[in-house]
Amino acid sequence: MQNAPPDFNPREDCASDHVLAILEPFTTANGGPLVVERISFAEGRGNVIIKYPGTSDTKTLGFVGCHLDVVPANPETWDFPPFELTRDETGEKLRGRGTT
């Protein structure tokens, strides 16, 4: 695993537990519109799937994805400030450490 200390044990579930707790009031189980589930591919390393059903079975409104890993951030080796949210030269892309 890139950039991982030798005894590092990734547990994305620590972050997704927070997301699941915040979304809980809005789930179909609690009368809300969201279908929320976590699918695990390894212990502590699940993915959160959130569906907001629409009115059409044949169309998809949109997709949003993100990830939790980041790259090393020695500011001296970056072309832009890694710890600040900035826009690229075109103004169309956001940049910063961990930005998706």
Phi and psi restraints in degrees (range 20) as a CNS / XPLOR table:
assign (resid 1 and name C) (resid 2 and name N)
       (resid 2 and name CA) (resid 2 and name C) 1.0 -64.5 20.0 2
assign (resid 2 and name N) (resid 2 and name CA)
       (resid 2 and name C) (resid 3 and name N) 1.0 135.3 20.0 2
assign (resid 2 and name C) (resid 3 and name N)
       (resid 3 and name CA) (resid 3 and name C) 1.0 64.2 20.0 2
assign (resid 3 and name N) (resid 3 and name CA)
       (resid 3 and name C) (resid 4 and name N) 1.0 13.7 20.0 2
assign (resid 3 and name C) (resid 4 and name N)
       (resid 4 and name CA) (resid 4 and name C) 1.0 -93.6 20.0 2
assign (resid 4 and name N) (resid 4 and name CA)
       (resid 4 and name C) (resid 5 and name N) 1.0 133.5 20.0 2
assign (resid 4 and name C) (resid 5 and name N)
       (resid 5 and name CA) (resid 5 and name C) 1.0 -60.3 20.0 2
assign (resid 5 and name N) (resid 5 and name CA)
       (resid 5 and name C) (resid 6 and name N) 1.0 157.1 20.0 2
assign (resid 5 and name C) (resid 6 and name N)
       (resid 6 and name CA) (resid 6 and name C) 1.0 -55.1 20.0 2
assign (resid 6 and name N) (resid 6 and name CA)
       (resid 6 and name C) (resid 7 and name N) 1.0 -35.9 20.0 2
assign (resid 6 and name C) (resid 7 and name N)
       (resid 7 and name CA) (resid 7 and name C) 1.0 -103.7 20.0 2
assign (resid 7 and name N) (resid 7 and name CA)
       (resid 7 and name C) (resid 8 and name N) 1.0 19.6 20.0 2
assign (resid 7 and name C) (resid 8 and name N)
       (resid 8 and name CA) (resid 8 and name C) 1.0 -70.0 20.0 2
assign (resid 8 and name N) (resid 8 and name CA)
       (resid 8 and name C) (resid 9 and name N) 1.0 131.2 20.0 2
assign (resid 8 and name C) (resid 9 and name N)
       (resid 9 and name CA) (resid 9 and name C) 1.0 -122.4 20.0 2
assign (resid 9 and name N) (resid 9 and name CA)
       (resid 9 and name C) (resid 10 and name N) 1.0 97.2 20.0 2
assign (resid 9 and name C) (resid 10 and name N)
       (resid 10 and name CA) (resid 10 and name C) 1.0 -63.1 20.0 2
assign (resid 10 and name N) (resid 10 and name CA)
       (resid 10 and name C) (resid 11 and name N) 1.0 136.9 20.0 2
assign (resid 10 and name C) (resid 11 and name N)
       (resid 11 and name CA) (resid 11 and name C) 1.0 -141.0 20.0 2
assign (resid 11 and name N) (resid 11 and name CA)
       (resid 11 and name C) (resid 12 and name N) 1.0 78.3 20.0 2
assign (resid 11 and name C) (resid 12 and name N)
       (resid 12 and name CA) (resid 12 and name C) 1.0 -60.6 20.0 2
assign (resid 12 and name N) (resid 12 and name CA)
       (resid 12 and name C) (resid 13 and name N) 1.0 -21.6 20.0 2
assign (resid 12 and name C) (resid 13 and name N)
       (resid 13 and name CA) (resid 13 and name C) 1.0 -59.3 20.0 2
assign (resid 13 and name N) (resid 13 and name CA)
       (resid 13 and name C) (resid 14 and name N) 1.0 -26.0 20.0 2
assign (resid 13 and name C) (resid 14 and name N)
       (resid 14 and name CA) (resid 14 and name C) 1.0 -60.2 20.0 2
assign (resid 14 and name N) (resid 14 and name CA)
       (resid 14 and name C) (resid 15 and name N) 1.0 -40.5 20.0 2
assign (resid 14 and name C) (resid 15 and name N)
       (resid 15 and name CA) (resid 15 and name C) 1.0 -77.7 20.0 2
assign (resid 15 and name N) (resid 15 and name CA)
       (resid 15 and name C) (resid 16 and name N) 1.0 -42.4 20.0 2
assign (resid 15 and name C) (resid 16 and name N)
       (resid 16 and name CA) (resid 16 and name C) 1.0 -71.1 20.0 2
assign (resid 16 and name N) (resid 16 and name CA)
       (resid 16 and name C) (resid 17 and name N) 1.0 -23.3 20.0 2
assign (resid 16 and name C) (resid 17 and name N)
       (resid 17 and name CA) (resid 17 and name C) 1.0 -58.1 20.0 2
assign (resid 17 and name N) (resid 17 and name CA)
       (resid 17 and name C) (resid 18 and name N) 1.0 -40.4 20.0 2
assign (resid 17 and name C) (resid 18 and name N)
       (resid 18 and name CA) (resid 18 and name C) 1.0 -64.7 20.0 2
assign (resid 18 and name N) (resid 18 and name CA)
       (resid 18 and name C) (resid 19 and name N) 1.0 -45.8 20.0 2
assign (resid 18 and name C) (resid 19 and name N)
       (resid 19 and name CA) (resid 19 and name C) 1.0 -61.3 20.0 2
assign (resid 19 and name N) (resid 19 and name CA)
       (resid 19 and name C) (resid 20 and name N) 1.0 -45.2 20.0 2
assign (resid 19 and name C) (resid 20 and name N)
       (resid 20 and name CA) (resid 20 and name C) 1.0 -62.8 20.0 2
assign (resid 20 and name N) (resid 20 and name CA)
       (resid 20 and name C) (resid 21 and name N) 1.0 -39.3 20.0 2
assign (resid 20 and name C) (resid 21 and name N)
       (resid 21 and name CA) (resid 21 and name C) 1.0 -65.0 20.0 2
assign (resid 21 and name N) (resid 21 and name CA)
       (resid 21 and name C) (resid 22 and name N) 1.0 -41.2 20.0 2
assign (resid 21 and name C) (resid 22 and name N)
       (resid 22 and name CA) (resid 22 and name C) 1.0 -68.5 20.0 2
assign (resid 22 and name N) (resid 22 and name CA)
       (resid 22 and name C) (resid 23 and name N) 1.0 -35.9 20.0 2
assign (resid 22 and name C) (resid 23 and name N)
       (resid 23 and name CA) (resid 23 and name C) 1.0 -81.0 20.0 2
assign (resid 23 and name N) (resid 23 and name CA)
       (resid 23 and name C) (resid 24 and name N) 1.0 -16.3 20.0 2
assign (resid 23 and name C) (resid 24 and name N)
       (resid 24 and name CA) (resid 24 and name C) 1.0 -50.1 20.0 2
assign (resid 24 and name N) (resid 24 and name CA)
       (resid 24 and name C) (resid 25 and name N) 1.0 -44.6 20.0 2
assign (resid 24 and name C) (resid 25 and name N)
       (resid 25 and name CA) (resid 25 and name C) 1.0 -64.0 20.0 2
assign (resid 25 and name N) (resid 25 and name CA)
       (resid 25 and name C) (resid 26 and name N) 1.0 -18.2 20.0 2
assign (resid 25 and name C) (resid 26 and name N)
       (resid 26 and name CA) (resid 26 and name C) 1.0 -101.6 20.0 2
assign (resid 26 and name N) (resid 26 and name CA)
       (resid 26 and name C) (resid 27 and name N) 1.0 7.6 20.0 2
assign (resid 26 and name C) (resid 27 and name N)
       (resid 27 and name CA) (resid 27 and name C) 1.0 -83.3 20.0 2
assign (resid 27 and name N) (resid 27 and name CA)
       (resid 27 and name C) (resid 28 and name N) 1.0 158.8 20.0 2
assign (resid 27 and name C) (resid 28 and name N)
       (resid 28 and name CA) (resid 28 and name C) 1.0 -61.1 20.0 2
assign (resid 28 and name N) (resid 28 and name CA)
       (resid 28 and name C) (resid 29 and name N) 1.0 -29.4 20.0 2
assign (resid 28 and name C) (resid 29 and name N)
       (resid 29 and name CA) (resid 29 and name C) 1.0 -63.8 20.0 2
assign (resid 29 and name N) (resid 29 and name CA)
       (resid 29 and name C) (resid 30 and name N) 1.0 -23.7 20.0 2
assign (resid 29 and name C) (resid 30 and name N)
       (resid 30 and name CA) (resid 30 and name C) 1.0 -114.4 20.0 2
assign (resid 30 and name N) (resid 30 and name CA)
       (resid 30 and name C) (resid 31 and name N) 1.0 21.6 20.0 2
assign (resid 30 and name C) (resid 31 and name N)
       (resid 31 and name CA) (resid 31 and name C) 1.0 88.8 20.0 2
assign (resid 31 and name N) (resid 31 and name CA)
       (resid 31 and name C) (resid 32 and name N) 1.0 3.6 20.0 2
assign (resid 31 and name C) (resid 32 and name N)
       (resid 32 and name CA) (resid 32 and name C) 1.0 -92.3 20.0 2
assign (resid 32 and name N) (resid 32 and name CA)
       (resid 32 and name C) (resid 33 and name N) 1.0 -177.5 20.0 2
assign (resid 32 and name C) (resid 33 and name N)
       (resid 33 and name CA) (resid 33 and name C) 1.0 -92.1 20.0 2
assign (resid 33 and name N) (resid 33 and name CA)
       (resid 33 and name C) (resid 34 and name N) 1.0 -10.6 20.0 2
assign (resid 33 and name C) (resid 34 and name N)
       (resid 34 and name CA) (resid 34 and name C) 1.0 -91.7 20.0 2
assign (resid 34 and name N) (resid 34 and name CA)
       (resid 34 and name C) (resid 35 and name N) 1.0 135.8 20.0 2
assign (resid 34 and name C) (resid 35 and name N)
       (resid 35 and name CA) (resid 35 and name C) 1.0 -98.4 20.0 2
assign (resid 35 and name N) (resid 35 and name CA)
       (resid 35 and name C) (resid 36 and name N) 1.0 113.9 20.0 2
assign (resid 35 and name C) (resid 36 and name N)
       (resid 36 and name CA) (resid 36 and name C) 1.0 -124.0 20.0 2
assign (resid 36 and name N) (resid 36 and name CA)
       (resid 36 and name C) (resid 37 and name N) 1.0 133.4 20.0 2
assign (resid 36 and name C) (resid 37 and name N)
       (resid 37 and name CA) (resid 37 and name C) 1.0 -150.6 20.0 2
assign (resid 37 and name N) (resid 37 and name CA)
       (resid 37 and name C) (resid 38 and name N) 1.0 157.0 20.0 2
assign (resid 37 and name C) (resid 38 and name N)
       (resid 38 and name CA) (resid 38 and name C) 1.0 -114.0 20.0 2
assign (resid 38 and name N) (resid 38 and name CA)
       (resid 38 and name C) (resid 39 and name N) 1.0 130.7 20.0 2
assign (resid 38 and name C) (resid 39 and name N)
       (resid 39 and name CA) (resid 39 and name C) 1.0 -114.9 20.0 2
assign (resid 39 and name N) (resid 39 and name CA)
       (resid 39 and name C) (resid 40 and name N) 1.0 120.0 20.0 2
assign (resid 39 and name C) (resid 40 and name N)
       (resid 40 and name CA) (resid 40 and name C) 1.0 -100.2 20.0 2
assign (resid 40 and name N) (resid 40 and name CA)
       (resid 40 and name C) (resid 41 and name N) 1.0 135.7 20.0 2
assign (resid 40 and name C) (resid 41 and name N)
       (resid 41 and name CA) (resid 41 and name C) 1.0 -106.4 20.0 2
assign (resid 41 and name N) (resid 41 and name CA)
       (resid 41 and name C) (resid 42 and name N) 1.0 -12.6 20.0 2
assign (resid 41 and name C) (resid 42 and name N)
       (resid 42 and name CA) (resid 42 and name C) 1.0 -158.0 20.0 2
assign (resid 42 and name N) (resid 42 and name CA)
       (resid 42 and name C) (resid 43 and name N) 1.0 158.6 20.0 2
assign (resid 42 and name C) (resid 43 and name N)
       (resid 43 and name CA) (resid 43 and name C) 1.0 -52.5 20.0 2
assign (resid 43 and name N) (resid 43 and name CA)
       (resid 43 and name C) (resid 44 and name N) 1.0 121.0 20.0 2
assign (resid 43 and name C) (resid 44 and name N)
       (resid 44 and name CA) (resid 44 and name C) 1.0 77.6 20.0 2
assign (resid 44 and name N) (resid 44 and name CA)
       (resid 44 and name C) (resid 45 and name N) 1.0 6.1 20.0 2
assign (resid 44 and name C) (resid 45 and name N)
       (resid 45 and name CA) (resid 45 and name C) 1.0 -125.6 20.0 2
assign (resid 45 and name N) (resid 45 and name CA)
       (resid 45 and name C) (resid 46 and name N) 1.0 55.0 20.0 2
assign (resid 45 and name C) (resid 46 and name N)
       (resid 46 and name CA) (resid 46 and name C) 1.0 -87.3 20.0 2
assign (resid 46 and name N) (resid 46 and name CA)
       (resid 46 and name C) (resid 47 and name N) 1.0 164.3 20.0 2
assign (resid 46 and name C) (resid 47 and name N)
       (resid 47 and name CA) (resid 47 and name C) 1.0 -112.2 20.0 2
assign (resid 47 and name N) (resid 47 and name CA)
       (resid 47 and name C) (resid 48 and name N) 1.0 139.8 20.0 2
assign (resid 47 and name C) (resid 48 and name N)
       (resid 48 and name CA) (resid 48 and name C) 1.0 -96.5 20.0 2
assign (resid 48 and name N) (resid 48 and name CA)
       (resid 48 and name C) (resid 49 and name N) 1.0 126.3 20.0 2
assign (resid 48 and name C) (resid 49 and name N)
       (resid 49 and name CA) (resid 49 and name C) 1.0 -111.1 20.0 2
assign (resid 49 and name N) (resid 49 and name CA)
       (resid 49 and name C) (resid 50 and name N) 1.0 123.4 20.0 2
assign (resid 49 and name C) (resid 50 and name N)
       (resid 50 and name CA) (resid 50 and name C) 1.0 -121.0 20.0 2
assign (resid 50 and name N) (resid 50 and name CA)
       (resid 50 and name C) (resid 51 and name N) 1.0 123.7 20.0 2
assign (resid 50 and name C) (resid 51 and name N)
       (resid 51 and name CA) (resid 51 and name C) 1.0 -119.2 20.0 2
assign (resid 51 and name N) (resid 51 and name CA)
       (resid 51 and name C) (resid 52 and name N) 1.0 134.7 20.0 2
assign (resid 51 and name C) (resid 52 and name N)
       (resid 52 and name CA) (resid 52 and name C) 1.0 -117.9 20.0 2
assign (resid 52 and name N) (resid 52 and name CA)
       (resid 52 and name C) (resid 53 and name N) 1.0 89.9 20.0 2
assign (resid 52 and name C) (resid 53 and name N)
       (resid 53 and name CA) (resid 53 and name C) 1.0 -57.7 20.0 2
assign (resid 53 and name N) (resid 53 and name CA)
       (resid 53 and name C) (resid 54 and name N) 1.0 137.1 20.0 2
assign (resid 53 and name C) (resid 54 and name N)
       (resid 54 and name CA) (resid 54 and name C) 1.0 -99.2 20.0 2
assign (resid 54 and name N) (resid 54 and name CA)
       (resid 54 and name C) (resid 55 and name N) 1.0 -160.2 20.0 2
assign (resid 54 and name C) (resid 55 and name N)
       (resid 55 and name CA) (resid 55 and name C) 1.0 -100.0 20.0 2
assign (resid 55 and name N) (resid 55 and name CA)
       (resid 55 and name C) (resid 56 and name N) 1.0 -2.6 20.0 2
assign (resid 55 and name C) (resid 56 and name N)
       (resid 56 and name CA) (resid 56 and name C) 1.0 -122.2 20.0 2
assign (resid 56 and name N) (resid 56 and name CA)
       (resid 56 and name C) (resid 57 and name N) 1.0 133.3 20.0 2
assign (resid 56 and name C) (resid 57 and name N)
       (resid 57 and name CA) (resid 57 and name C) 1.0 -83.1 20.0 2
assign (resid 57 and name N) (resid 57 and name CA)
       (resid 57 and name C) (resid 58 and name N) 1.0 -10.3 20.0 2
assign (resid 57 and name C) (resid 58 and name N)
       (resid 58 and name CA) (resid 58 and name C) 1.0 -107.5 20.0 2
assign (resid 58 and name N) (resid 58 and name CA)
       (resid 58 and name C) (resid 59 and name N) 1.0 -1.9 20.0 2
assign (resid 58 and name C) (resid 59 and name N)
       (resid 59 and name CA) (resid 59 and name C) 1.0 -126.5 20.0 2
assign (resid 59 and name N) (resid 59 and name CA)
       (resid 59 and name C) (resid 60 and name N) 1.0 148.2 20.0 2
assign (resid 59 and name C) (resid 60 and name N)
       (resid 60 and name CA) (resid 60 and name C) 1.0 -113.2 20.0 2
assign (resid 60 and name N) (resid 60 and name CA)
       (resid 60 and name C) (resid 61 and name N) 1.0 128.9 20.0 2
assign (resid 60 and name C) (resid 61 and name N)
       (resid 61 and name CA) (resid 61 and name C) 1.0 -76.1 20.0 2
assign (resid 61 and name N) (resid 61 and name CA)
       (resid 61 and name C) (resid 62 and name N) 1.0 -44.0 20.0 2
assign (resid 61 and name C) (resid 62 and name N)
       (resid 62 and name CA) (resid 62 and name C) 1.0 -174.4 20.0 2
assign (resid 62 and name N) (resid 62 and name CA)
       (resid 62 and name C) (resid 63 and name N) 1.0 172.8 20.0 2
assign (resid 62 and name C) (resid 63 and name N)
       (resid 63 and name CA) (resid 63 and name C) 1.0 -142.6 20.0 2
assign (resid 63 and name N) (resid 63 and name CA)
       (resid 63 and name C) (resid 64 and name N) 1.0 134.1 20.0 2
assign (resid 63 and name C) (resid 64 and name N)
       (resid 64 and name CA) (resid 64 and name C) 1.0 -128.3 20.0 2
assign (resid 64 and name N) (resid 64 and name CA)
       (resid 64 and name C) (resid 65 and name N) 1.0 130.0 20.0 2
assign (resid 64 and name C) (resid 65 and name N)
       (resid 65 and name CA) (resid 65 and name C) 1.0 -129.7 20.0 2
assign (resid 65 and name N) (resid 65 and name CA)
       (resid 65 and name C) (resid 66 and name N) 1.0 153.3 20.0 2
assign (resid 65 and name C) (resid 66 and name N)
       (resid 66 and name CA) (resid 66 and name C) 1.0 -150.6 20.0 2
assign (resid 66 and name N) (resid 66 and name CA)
       (resid 66 and name C) (resid 67 and name N) 1.0 170.8 20.0 2
assign (resid 66 and name C) (resid 67 and name N)
       (resid 67 and name CA) (resid 67 and name C) 1.0 -140.9 20.0 2
assign (resid 67 and name N) (resid 67 and name CA)
       (resid 67 and name C) (resid 68 and name N) 1.0 165.5 20.0 2
assign (resid 67 and name C) (resid 68 and name N)
       (resid 68 and name CA) (resid 68 and name C) 1.0 -107.0 20.0 2
assign (resid 68 and name N) (resid 68 and name CA)
       (resid 68 and name C) (resid 69 and name N) 1.0 -9.5 20.0 2
assign (resid 68 and name C) (resid 69 and name N)
       (resid 69 and name CA) (resid 69 and name C) 1.0 -84.4 20.0 2
assign (resid 69 and name N) (resid 69 and name CA)
       (resid 69 and name C) (resid 70 and name N) 1.0 154.6 20.0 2
assign (resid 69 and name C) (resid 70 and name N)
       (resid 70 and name CA) (resid 70 and name C) 1.0 -134.5 20.0 2
assign (resid 70 and name N) (resid 70 and name CA)
       (resid 70 and name C) (resid 71 and name N) 1.0 164.3 20.0 2
assign (resid 70 and name C) (resid 71 and name N)
       (resid 71 and name CA) (resid 71 and name C) 1.0 -98.1 20.0 2
assign (resid 71 and name N) (resid 71 and name CA)
       (resid 71 and name C) (resid 72 and name N) 1.0 163.9 20.0 2
assign (resid 71 and name C) (resid 72 and name N)
       (resid 72 and name CA) (resid 72 and name C) 1.0 -55.9 20.0 2
assign (resid 72 and name N) (resid 72 and name CA)
       (resid 72 and name C) (resid 73 and name N) 1.0 151.3 20.0 2
assign (resid 72 and name C) (resid 73 and name N)
       (resid 73 and name CA) (resid 73 and name C) 1.0 -130.7 20.0 2
assign (resid 73 and name N) (resid 73 and name CA)
       (resid 73 and name C) (resid 74 and name N) 1.0 54.9 20.0 2
assign (resid 73 and name C) (resid 74 and name N)
       (resid 74 and name CA) (resid 74 and name C) 1.0 -76.6 20.0 2
assign (resid 74 and name N) (resid 74 and name CA)
       (resid 74 and name C) (resid 75 and name N) 1.0 106.9 20.0 2
assign (resid 74 and name C) (resid 75 and name N)
       (resid 75 and name CA) (resid 75 and name C) 1.0 -55.1 20.0 2
assign (resid 75 and name N) (resid 75 and name CA)
       (resid 75 and name C) (resid 76 and name N) 1.0 -25.6 20.0 2
assign (resid 75 and name C) (resid 76 and name N)
       (resid 76 and name CA) (resid 76 and name C) 1.0 -69.9 20.0 2
assign (resid 76 and name N) (resid 76 and name CA)
       (resid 76 and name C) (resid 77 and name N) 1.0 -19.5 20.0 2
assign (resid 76 and name C) (resid 77 and name N)
       (resid 77 and name CA) (resid 77 and name C) 1.0 -101.5 20.0 2
assign (resid 77 and name N) (resid 77 and name CA)
       (resid 77 and name C) (resid 78 and name N) 1.0 0.3 20.0 2
assign (resid 77 and name C) (resid 78 and name N)
       (resid 78 and name CA) (resid 78 and name C) 1.0 -96.6 20.0 2
assign (resid 78 and name N) (resid 78 and name CA)
       (resid 78 and name C) (resid 79 and name N) 1.0 152.8 20.0 2
assign (resid 78 and name C) (resid 79 and name N)
       (resid 79 and name CA) (resid 79 and name C) 1.0 -86.0 20.0 2
assign (resid 79 and name N) (resid 79 and name CA)
       (resid 79 and name C) (resid 80 and name N) 1.0 -8.1 20.0 2
assign (resid 79 and name C) (resid 80 and name N)
       (resid 80 and name CA) (resid 80 and name C) 1.0 -147.7 20.0 2
assign (resid 80 and name N) (resid 80 and name CA)
       (resid 80 and name C) (resid 81 and name N) 1.0 163.1 20.0 2
assign (resid 80 and name C) (resid 81 and name N)
       (resid 81 and name CA) (resid 81 and name C) 1.0 -67.4 20.0 2
assign (resid 81 and name N) (resid 81 and name CA)
       (resid 81 and name C) (resid 82 and name N) 1.0 115.2 20.0 2
assign (resid 81 and name C) (resid 82 and name N)
       (resid 82 and name CA) (resid 82 and name C) 1.0 -68.9 20.0 2
assign (resid 82 and name N) (resid 82 and name CA)
       (resid 82 and name C) (resid 83 and name N) 1.0 -24.4 20.0 2
assign (resid 82 and name C) (resid 83 and name N)
       (resid 83 and name CA) (resid 83 and name C) 1.0 -99.1 20.0 2
assign (resid 83 and name N) (resid 83 and name CA)
       (resid 83 and name C) (resid 84 and name N) 1.0 14.1 20.0 2
assign (resid 83 and name C) (resid 84 and name N)
       (resid 84 and name CA) (resid 84 and name C) 1.0 -125.1 20.0 2
assign (resid 84 and name N) (resid 84 and name CA)
       (resid 84 and name C) (resid 85 and name N) 1.0 142.6 20.0 2
assign (resid 84 and name C) (resid 85 and name N)
       (resid 85 and name CA) (resid 85 and name C) 1.0 -83.6 20.0 2
assign (resid 85 and name N) (resid 85 and name CA)
       (resid 85 and name C) (resid 86 and name N) 1.0 115.1 20.0 2
assign (resid 85 and name C) (resid 86 and name N)
       (resid 86 and name CA) (resid 86 and name C) 1.0 -129.4 20.0 2
assign (resid 86 and name N) (resid 86 and name CA)
       (resid 86 and name C) (resid 87 and name N) 1.0 169.2 20.0 2
assign (resid 86 and name C) (resid 87 and name N)
       (resid 87 and name CA) (resid 87 and name C) 1.0 -105.9 20.0 2
assign (resid 87 and name N) (resid 87 and name CA)
       (resid 87 and name C) (resid 88 and name N) 1.0 150.6 20.0 2
assign (resid 87 and name C) (resid 88 and name N)
       (resid 88 and name CA) (resid 88 and name C) 1.0 -73.4 20.0 2
assign (resid 88 and name N) (resid 88 and name CA)
       (resid 88 and name C) (resid 89 and name N) 1.0 -178.6 20.0 2
assign (resid 88 and name C) (resid 89 and name N)
       (resid 89 and name CA) (resid 89 and name C) 1.0 -60.3 20.0 2
assign (resid 89 and name N) (resid 89 and name CA)
       (resid 89 and name C) (resid 90 and name N) 1.0 -29.7 20.0 2
assign (resid 89 and name C) (resid 90 and name N)
       (resid 90 and name CA) (resid 90 and name C) 1.0 -79.9 20.0 2
assign (resid 90 and name N) (resid 90 and name CA)
       (resid 90 and name C) (resid 91 and name N) 1.0 -18.0 20.0 2
assign (resid 90 and name C) (resid 91 and name N)
       (resid 91 and name CA) (resid 91 and name C) 1.0 80.9 20.0 2
assign (resid 91 and name N) (resid 91 and name CA)
       (resid 91 and name C) (resid 92 and name N) 1.0 4.2 20.0 2
assign (resid 91 and name C) (resid 92 and name N)
       (resid 92 and name CA) (resid 92 and name C) 1.0 -102.3 20.0 2
assign (resid 92 and name N) (resid 92 and name CA)
       (resid 92 and name C) (resid 93 and name N) 1.0 -14.9 20.0 2
assign (resid 92 and name C) (resid 93 and name N)
       (resid 93 and name CA) (resid 93 and name C) 1.0 -122.0 20.0 2
assign (resid 93 and name N) (resid 93 and name CA)
       (resid 93 and name C) (resid 94 and name N) 1.0 135.9 20.0 2
assign (resid 93 and name C) (resid 94 and name N)
       (resid 94 and name CA) (resid 94 and name C) 1.0 -86.2 20.0 2
assign (resid 94 and name N) (resid 94 and name CA)
       (resid 94 and name C) (resid 95 and name N) 1.0 144.5 20.0 2
assign (resid 94 and name C) (resid 95 and name N)
       (resid 95 and name CA) (resid 95 and name C) 1.0 -131.8 20.0 2
assign (resid 95 and name N) (resid 95 and name CA)
       (resid 95 and name C) (resid 96 and name N) 1.0 147.9 20.0 2
assign (resid 95 and name C) (resid 96 and name N)
       (resid 96 and name CA) (resid 96 and name C) 1.0 157.6 20.0 2
assign (resid 96 and name N) (resid 96 and name CA)
       (resid 96 and name C) (resid 97 and name N) 1.0 157.5 20.0 2
assign (resid 96 and name C) (resid 97 and name N)
       (resid 97 and name CA) (resid 97 and name C) 1.0 -60.6 20.0 2
assign (resid 97 and name N) (resid 97 and name CA)
       (resid 97 and name C) (resid 98 and name N) 1.0 124.0 20.0 2
assign (resid 97 and name C) (resid 98 and name N)
       (resid 98 and name CA) (resid 98 and name C) 1.0 83.6 20.0 2
assign (resid 98 and name N) (resid 98 and name CA)
       (resid 98 and name C) (resid 99 and name N) 1.0 3.0 20.0 2
assign (resid 98 and name C) (resid 99 and name N)
       (resid 99 and name CA) (resid 99 and name C) 1.0 -72.2 20.0 2
assign (resid 99 and name N) (resid 99 and name CA)
       (resid 99 and name C) (resid 100 and name N) 1.0 132.2 20.0 2
